[in-house]
Amino acid sequence: MPEQTVVQRDLDQLAVELRKLETEYNMFFSGRLPRPPWETRGRVETIIKRWDRGCIETAVDRFRFTTLQSRYSTFVDLWDRAMRAREEGRPGPLVPSAPDAARPKRGEVRALHVTSFTDPMKEMDKLHDLYTALMDARRTAGKDVVPFHRFAALVKDQVKKIRDAGSSEVAFRVDKKGDQVVFTARGLKGKKG
């Protein structure tokens, strides 16, 4: 096996240092390193500058150097944009967005309105509040609004059906689960009568 030239040894070292630099930056952006890997980056830049100005005689070595050099410049651009985003406190290519406390997580159920009825036709204020909460949630989800008379008939039918099954009071709930609006009715514990 022929002995490696100085160029080939430096290109092997450059490939190893570039992989190490990529790993260290990933560790830095994930929070496992306290500061950016400036030393490793300096070593990589030194090798690149030396052979960028120098003469690489074989086409194979020149191609390998150009490939490593372009990979490094692509990474530098990505890392610099990520650093800028991190310093400005905004999400970037390697900096995840900060969790928004007001925004529910995917799949998380958030109760918007809860009320109960014994006779919805005698409790019109509660019925109007429930209707307003449900229609506001449907509007924000991009769904059509149901006319009040149809909604009132649905609630009245559900209350009658659940009361006939043995519950004295029926609870209605409007929830938001992700982008979906969920409207449920269930009987409260306690026998009729």
N, C-alpha and C positions, 0 to 999 in steps of 0.2 A: 504494500500500500504506500503510495507516495506521501511524502511529508507535506503538511499543510503550509500554505504561504501565510505571510503576515496578514494579508487581506482576508483570507478565509478564517483565520483565528479571530480577527476583530469582528467579522460578520457573525461568527458563532456566538461571540461574547455579546454583540449587539442584540441578537435574537433572544438570548437568555435574559439580558437586562431589560429588554422591552416587555417580555412576559412578566418579569418581576415587577416592573413599573405599573403595568396594567393591574396586577393583583393588589399592589399597595394602594393605588387610587381607588379601587373597588372597596378595599377595607376602610379607607379614609371616608368615602361617601356613605358607607353603611354605619359609620360611627365607631369602628373598631380601632382606628388609629387617631391619635389626638391632633396630628397636623399633616399637611400634604407631604408626599415623599420627594422633597426637593433634592436630596443627595442623589437618589437613583436617577431622577430626571436630569441632573447635571452630568452624570456619567454617560447617559445615553446621548445627550446633546454633544458632548465632547467627541465621542466616537463618530457621530454623524458629521460633525464639522470637519474632522480630520479627513474622512474619505470623500466628503463633498468637494473639498478643495484638492484632494490628491488624485492620483492617476490609478484607475482600476483597469488593468489591461484585458482581462478575459470578459467576454460577453456574459457568461454565466454569473460571474461575481458581480458585474455591473448591474445585471437584472435583479439579483438578490438584494443588493444594496438599495436600488431604487424602490423595490417592493417594501423593504423594511422602513425606508425613509418616508414613503407616502403613508404607510400605516401609522408611523409615529406622528406625522403632521395631522392626520385625521384625529388621532387620540388627543393630541394637544388642543385642537380646536374644541373637541367635546368637553375635555376637562376644564378648559378656561371658561366656556359658557356655563358649565355646572357651578364652578366657583363663583362666577358673577351672580348667578341666580341665588346661590346660597347666601352670599353677602347681602344681597338686596332683600332677602327674606321671601322670595317667591319660588314657586315650583319651577324646576328646570329639567334638563335631560337626565341627570342622575340624582336630583334632589326631589323626593316625593312631596306632593302637596300636603300642607298641614291639615289635619282633620278639622272639619268645620263642625263645631258643636251643635249648630242649629240644623245641619243637614243630617237626616237619619241615615244610618248605614243600610246597605242593601239587605233586604229581608227583615229589617227591624220594623216592628209594629208600633205605630204611634197613635194613641187614642185622641180623637179630635172632639168627640161629644158623646156623652152617655146620659140617658134619661130613662124613666120608667113610666108606664101608664097602667091605670086600671080601666079607664074609659077615655080614649083619645078625643072623643067629640065633646067631652066636658072639660078637657084640659088643652084648649086651643093654643094657649101661650107656649106650653111645652112642645106642642106639635109644630108650631111655627119655628121655634128655635132649632128643633131637630131638622126640619126641612132646610132651613138656612145653612146649617152646618154641613149637611150632606151635599147640597147644591154648590156651595163654595168649594168643597173638596173635589167634586166632579169637574167644576170649571178649571181648577188648577191642574187637574189630570188630563184636561182636554176632552172630557166627555160631555155629552149633551145634557141639558137640564130637563128634568121631568116636570110637567105641570103640577101645581099644588094639589088639585082635586084628585089626580091619579095617585099621588104620593099618600094623601090622606086616606084614600080607599084601601091602599095596600097596608098601611099601618093598622087601620081598623080591622081588616080581615085577619092579619097576623095576631092581633090582640085577642080577637074572638076565638081563633083556632087554638092558641096556646092556653087561653083561660078554660076552654072546653076540655082541654087535656088535664086540667087540675091545678093550674097556677092562678093565684089571685092577682098577681101583678106581672107585667111583661117589661123587660128591660131591652132597650134599643141602643145600639152602639155604632158610631161611625169611626172607623179606623183608617189609617193610611199605612199601607205596607209597600214600601218602595214607591213605585209609580201607580199602584193600584189603590182604589178606594173600596173598602169592605164595609158593608152594611149588614149587621146581624141583629136578630131578635131571639130572646130566650126567656123562658119562664123563671121567675124568681122563686126560691124555696118557700114553702108554706102552702098549705092546702087552701082551696077555694072555700069561701064561706065565712 
